[in-house]
Amino acid sequence: MHYSAFQDSINCASGECDWRAAIDAIDPLVFIHDENYRIIDANQAYIERSGLSREELVGLPYWQAYPRLEGPLPSCREGLERALESADADGCKSESVEELKLDSGEVIVSRSFVVRDGDGNYIHSVHLLEDVTESRWLSRENARIAATLRERESQLNQLFANMTEGVLVVDDEGRVAYANPAAAHLFARSSEEVIGEVLGLPVGGPDAQEIDLRTASGEARTVEMRIRDVQWHASPAHLLNLRDVTERKRVEDDLRQAAIVFDEAHEGIVIADADKNVIAVNRAYSDITGYSRQEVEGKPWNFVFSGFHDEATYAAVCDSVDRYGYWTGELWGECRDGSSFAGLVTIRDIRDELDRRTHYLAVFSDISRIKEYQSQLERLMHADPLTGLPNRLLFRDRLEQAVVGMQRSSGVLAVISIDINDLKSINFSMGHVMGDSLLQSLSQRLQEVLRPEDTIARLGGDEFGILCPGLVDVDEAAATAERISEAVRQPFFVSGEELHVYLSIGLSTYPDQNVNAGELLEQASAAMAQAKSEAVTYRFYSQELTEMARERVQLGSELRHALEEDGLTVHYQPQVDLISGRWIGLEALARWPHAERGWVSPGRFIPVAERVGLVVRIGDWVFERACSDARKWLDAGYDFGKLGVNFAAPELASPDLVPKVLDVLERTGLPPRYVEMEITESLFVDPHAETIDSLQELRRQGLSVAIDDFGTGYSALSYLRDLPIDRLKIDRSFVDGLPEESRVTAITRAIIGLGDSLGFEVIAEGVETERQRKTLIEEGCRQGQGYLFSRPCPVEKLDFSAGLGAD
């Protein structure tokens, strides 16, 4: 009931109309009380709610009827007190309102009105009681629902804001009504910037579709989109779920490519589970081993490698993988048909994002052919093929071991160097076949006069070396030389010919000469040369030879002065294509024009430089001068190919090798790809890790690496696999014997084959005859250098027009 209607009923109560009919017609409970709060009258609704009759109600204090209270309502009492204190001529204007919550749970709103007469005097009070229990409950429920909705909306907003997938709401015109941060990120913008924009996205069905987006920064992204129709603020809209699948697409592409690589790779590949059991192999695995995938699935990863090595080897392999996640090395394997192969194997573990080992990957190459070449080369390189004796490499190794052994024992170690004075004349007059037969007979006769513990080796064409450890004294060494001399006084009979041989013998002894193995051999050679020059049978290393050493010291002083005064020069020897004759590169060589001695050969001053510590300075000077010349050739339009520069052991061991080389290239302006570092094979007998790292870094910068004098150093061939190498240079000592010496030809052929198998270029040094050139071509070598093409010459005499245009 509206307040105006109730006001009318109050007016009726003051006598202006039939108020009972009026209040009985309304729903709220109405009662009237006097100034003592006693009920005067009530409407039918109030009577029914109180449970009393009208007669029982009249005169009863209203708080004893309904609602049951302790006394009058405070608001009612206060209003009545004010009404009694003063008269109000305006009539009924005093109203008191109070809300009651009953023990029954009902909520009642009490409105009391004071009724006055025309003079403003108090007559009685009218109470209207309205049950608002349900409305209050509805209000609270609506508030709770509203709060819940607000909370859920907040949670939904937080959910959308933290989703990795993009969420867009667009209307039917394609205009963005909502965008979470992930969606805005796809466009390289903020949510506020995207809202209100028309992005032009295709609106299709609920099935996923891939679209290509380009962000505001120009980056291309691939997005998977799903669309659903929704209501957004009571209007039709479309909800777009956007997932950035750019990375997934890349991974899928990588996987497709990896699958192709896996099956098409030339290396055998094994994938094993965490228990090291095979789950997949590629086609190359089957080609190498003969086993199909079905035959090896579930077997241990080392199934084909299990028959050649002991358990300790496999335990060491597994321990390395378990500890470091990686192992590489050589293992022998057995094929399905029972044959064997050598494998270069790399094993690594595969881990997930939680660093848990999930799989193992093994990759191996069949290096059986390389191992055959290696075995063949090792046989050829450590034994003289003609006589079967140890060669210089093996002799030097045994000499070093003997020197170490003598340091722990008494006695004398003798090194004997022997030269056959007239072998060249025999070869010239009777042919190399006759000379070879003589060498074989001589080696046999020398072995007969030596002790079992002595070592005899063929050091070169007409030079032999003998190692005699544990002699009593120097006199016993002299007696050995006498026996050797006596043994060859008897003539040799070769192919029906009687031949007489004359020897020059030099001796050095340890510890009389307190030097190392290399110096002992040098001293014996120097003594042999002195014996030859004096035409005596044998000679010990003596004071006179020491004087010669002093002369080398003087030469070192003069060399230092020449280096300081820019007295050296660089000559260049072309490297050519053996078939066309066209230049493919130039080797830079240091030369010394001495004012008094004339041209001092490199074979003389380079050893001196090494002894007096100038080899690094000379190397630095040659490298910078050669790079500067090469830059001028390029500026003149001459694409000369490769510039070969020799690097000595001390240069390679320098910790500043890499920055020093790169600094020279930067200052001279020569691109690194034009430089080839030439390094002697002997440097790899025991290479330092720092040297290998430096070479690998320079090679990454674009320089290439060549092994000079290949075939003469005593080093393990494994370095060919482990070190950064691009080209092998066959030593001139092998080329000298082509094509006459069949064993030399065999060694040369093996080196060429080894280079081809490992992917190296091969160049021959010291090519001096047309027969040598043709033989090298027939054996598969296509590059060479030597006097046949050009002697080393100064830069001003290089004829680039002829060399680069040769055919």
Secondary structure by P-SEA (a helix, b strand, c coil): ccaaaaaaaaaaaacccaaaaaaaacccbbbbbccccccccccaaaaaaacccccccccccccccccccccccaaaaaaaaaaaaccccccccbbbbbbbbccccbbbbbbbbbbbcccccccbbbbbbbbaaaaaaaaaaaaaaaaaaaaaaaaaaaaaaaccbbbbbbccccccccccaaaaaaaccccccccccccccccccccbbbbbbbcccbbbbbbbbbbbbbbcccbbbbbbbbbbaaaaaaaaaaaaaaaaaaaaccbbbbbbccccccccccaaaaaaccccccccccccccccccccccaaaaaaaaaaaaaccbbbbbbbbbccccbbbbbbbbbbbbbcccccccbbbbbbccaaaaaaaaaaaaaaaacccccccccaaaaaaaaaaaaaaaaacbbbbbbbbbbbccaaaaaaaccaaaaaaaaaaaaaaaaaaccccbbbbbccccbbbbbbcccccaaaaaaaaaaaaaaacbbbbcccbbbbbbbbbbbbbcccccccaaaaaaaaaaaaaaaaaaccccccccaaaaaaaaaaaaaaaaaaaaaaacccbbbbbbbbccccccccbbbbbbbbbcccccccccccaaaaaaaacaaaaaaaaaaaaaaaaaaaaaaacccccbbbbbbccccccccaaaaaaaaaaaaaccccccbbbbbbccccccccaaaaaaaaaaaaabbbbbbcccccccccccccccccccbbbccccccccccccaaaaaaaaaaaaaaaaabbbbbbcccccaaaaaaaaaaccccccccccccccccccccaaaaaacc
